[in-house]
Each structure stands twice: as C-alpha cells, then as structure tokens.
Amino acid sequence: MIATDTIRDTLMADLEDRALVRSFSYVNGRWVGSATGGTIEVTNPADGRIVAEVARLSDAEAVAAVDAADRSFQDWSHSLPQDRTRVLRRWFDLMIAHREDLARIMTIEQGKPLSEARGEIDYAAAFVEFYAEEAKRPNIEGVTSHLPDAEVELWREPVGVAALVTPWNFPCAMITRKAAAAIAAGCTVVVHPSEETPLSALALAELADRAGLPAGVFNVVTGRAPEIVGAWTSDARVRALSFTGSTEIGRLLYRQSADTVKRLVLELGGHAPFLVFADADLDLAVDEAIKAKFATTGQDCLGANRFLVERPVYAEFCRRFTERTAALTLGPGIEDPDLGPLMNARAIAKQEAHVADALERGARLTTGGKRAPLGDLFYEPTVLVDVPTDAAIFREETFGPVAAIAPFDAEDEAVRIANDTEYGLVAYLHTQDPRRIYRISRRLAFGMVAVNRTKVTGAPIPFGGMKQSGLGREGARHGLEAFTDIKYVCRNWG
C-alpha cells in the first residue's frame, strides 16, 4: 500500500503514475515502515517546503534487510544468467516508460533542472540495460595448465550480499550503476539512499518490484546513514560495499569495513582541473567549460573546479566565459532553468567561504558572488579570475556554481598545478596539438581524461579515480569485478 498521508499533493499533482511515490522502505519484496514510527522529512530545495516523509528505519531493521538479502542470495546466485537478463531488461523498460515521472520526482527532491533530471534517468537506465546484457556473458576462463595431467579453469562467482550507499546529487544513476552490476553478477543488494533524496530510490524499487526481481534481491532502506550503514559495515555477511560520496566519509567507511575485510568500491571527491592551451579552439573550450562547471549546478564530482588557461588566451577566455556565465538562468528546477538551487545550507556556506577567501587573497570577481533572491538555497553562477593557487577554492572541492580561473605560462607548470591535489578523478584538456594531448594525458594523475570535450561517462566505460578519489571502477565489465570472486579449479585427469 502507499502511505498517501505522508506524501504532499504538490509532488503527486503532475505525475502520471502516483504509485511511484513511496514513503516506506522496500525490504524482502514488501513495503515496510519503522517499528518506532520514525520518519524523515524530504524537502524541495527550491522553496524549502516538505514534500514527503519517509520511514526512518533503525539499525536493527537495517540488519533485517541483510537477513532478507542473505536468504535470497542462494537462489539468486544460482539462477540462470538469462533469467537475470530478462528481469533486468524489464526493469530498464519500465524506467524508460516512466522517464518523465522519475525525472519530476528527482527534480522535486533534488532541485536539478528538469532537463538534467531526464538526462539522468536515461543515464541510469543505460546501466540496467548494459548489465542486463553482461549478465549472460560466459564467465569461465581457460588457462594453459602448468601441471601435467591437469586442467585449469578460473570461475567468477558472486561474492554475496552487497551494500550500496548512494549520494543525493545523482539519486537514480548512482543506484543503478552499482545495483545493476551486482545483481547481474548474482549478488543481492541492500541500498541506502541519501536521506535528502530517498524518493527516487523508492521509485526505482517500485519498478524493480514490477519487473519481477525476487524478494530480497533488491532492498532499499531509508533512514539516518550512521545507523543504517554502520550496521552493514560491521556485518560479516555483507561481503562488498560500494559508496559514492565525499572522501571524508569514504575514509570512515574504509576504517569501519576493515574488521570484516569487505570488498570496497569507493567513488569519492573530484576537484577537476580544466586546462586550456593557447592553440585550443577557444569557442569550443568556453562551451565545454560552461558544461563542465555548471552541470547539476556545480554539484558534481566531475565538475571542473580549477580553470588553468595559457596566458596568450587568458584574457579572452575569461571575458567569454564571464559573459556566458552571466547569461545563465537560475530558478526552480521544475521550471527547467540552466541552474537550480543548491542542496542545503552547508553548500551555500561553502560557496560564500570560498569566494570570500579568494577575494581576500587577491582574486577578482567578474560576475555573481552572492546569494540569489530566489530562495535560501540559490547562489548566483560566479566567476573568479586571477585566483592564487593557495586559495581554498584551489585546494578544496567547491561543489557549487563558482568557477576559479588562473593563468599559466608553461606546460610543466600547468601539469604541476593540475596534479597538486589529493584528488584524481577526472581532468579536462583543451589543445589541438596531438603530441601535447599524448604527453599531458599520460602525465595527468587522474583516472579519466577528457580531451576537447566534457561528457565522457556512460555505461560501457570504467568510471573511477586515482589517489584519494577512490578505489575500483564502476561501469563496463570492470564494474562486475567488485561483486565477484575468482575461484581457481585444478582438475587431475589421472
């Protein structure tokens, strides 16, 4: 049943399928509330209004979800690959059929512009489609035997229950990127969505139920992260943990998972550099810089945070980039502007702190630089130029609509500044010199390098970073690795 009394009419008014809006957790194929009756309020960041209240489950109820996943693992791990393919394919088809409703739910609780939300649904569904196909690939690898009268095989087998902890900035795609891979591999999963954006996760659970995923294979547990995730990191039955979020929380989960020696996939902070050389196509570079900075209102681990521009084109790049930034529209996501609100008051405070620090250190403000008069969580798209490299915005991830630009004079200098960070997720490079493309792509200490473009992600590519941007890869066939163990079988034929 749907707890309609906890769902505000403003959210449901324009949905074609109101049953997608759920307020209970989804455990063992059933919709369950908290035994204590506790709830968490979900607000629309555009206006601060409460749009829903969802169940706040306890640590004991989080363990009950693991119980369900553990019980279902035996049957699911031994299911035929083609059966996994069929159910994942149905889930994909349902996501596409309900694309508009899923996008509207996301925009209401997360704030991103509606067109971006639609794009995320397509992105999220692509992972389900991709792993639906990967589920039926043969997984036995033959190896030339090193022993006489012996035959050697390597089998990939699912690890067991996987815990998936996902963020608020991509509340659908980060779930499907993890869950589709784990389920295709034969694992069962327990998902904890951000308490700020649980409705998207619960809508996915509703569609997974309709697709026919067996009870206990896909579970969504809403509540406070320390209670839910803490119960999972200490549970030895949870054999893998995949987390997307801040480096700080990633370190904490790393420590908490040590005693049970879990398989970890950590997709953490970004702080991406954006390098523009004098020979770059400047029109293209500015176009891509706008995308790299302001998508998801800057709240993206792939967002460009530090713009490094070679001095001969520095002034012109700053001028064009400032003009384009000043022309961006800002408003409630449901109205589909260029930028929406930020997620919470902490995000606003960080923008203000970074701008103030940069200005104190000698940077110049060319546009924006303050809150917008649209609501408490709106911040103007902002450009800072001549930013010194010791400014906080050059040392920390801003995660918002503030761009910091600085000049450089030599290739080595640009690479040194770009690599001078604990993060290593993605770097952006604009140049038309093929030799420089090769040199710098090799020298940049980042897991992904985008050359003369911004969009590089997708289901077929291994997403992930170096250094303290995380461990492991998501997407592609590599995304299955964290959810499988290799079993070595050596048979003696006598």
Secondary structure, DSSP 8 states (H G I E B T S, - for coil): ---GGGB-HHHHTT-S-GGG---SEEETTEEE--TT--EEEEE-TTT--EEEEEE---HHHHHHHHHHHHHHHHHHHTS-HHHHHHHHHHHHHHHHHTHHHHHHHHHHHH---HHHHHHHHHHHHHHHHHHHHHTTS--EEEE--SSTTEEEEEEEEE-SEEEEE--SSSTTHHHHHHHHHHHHHT-EEEEE--TTSHHHHHHHHHHHHHHT--TTTEEE--S-HHHHHHHHHT-TTEEEEEEES-HHHHHHHHHHTTTTT-EEEEE----EEEEE-TTS-HHHHHHHHHHHHHGGGG--TT-EEEEEEEHHHHHHHHHHHHHHHHT--B--GGG--SB---SSHHHHHHHHHHHHHHHHTT-EEEE--SB-TT-TT-B--EEEES--TTSHHHHS---SSEEEEEEESSHHHHHHHHH-SS--SEEEEE-S-HHHHHHHHHHS-SSEEEES-S----TTS-B--SGGGEES-BSTGGGGGGGEEEEEEEEE--
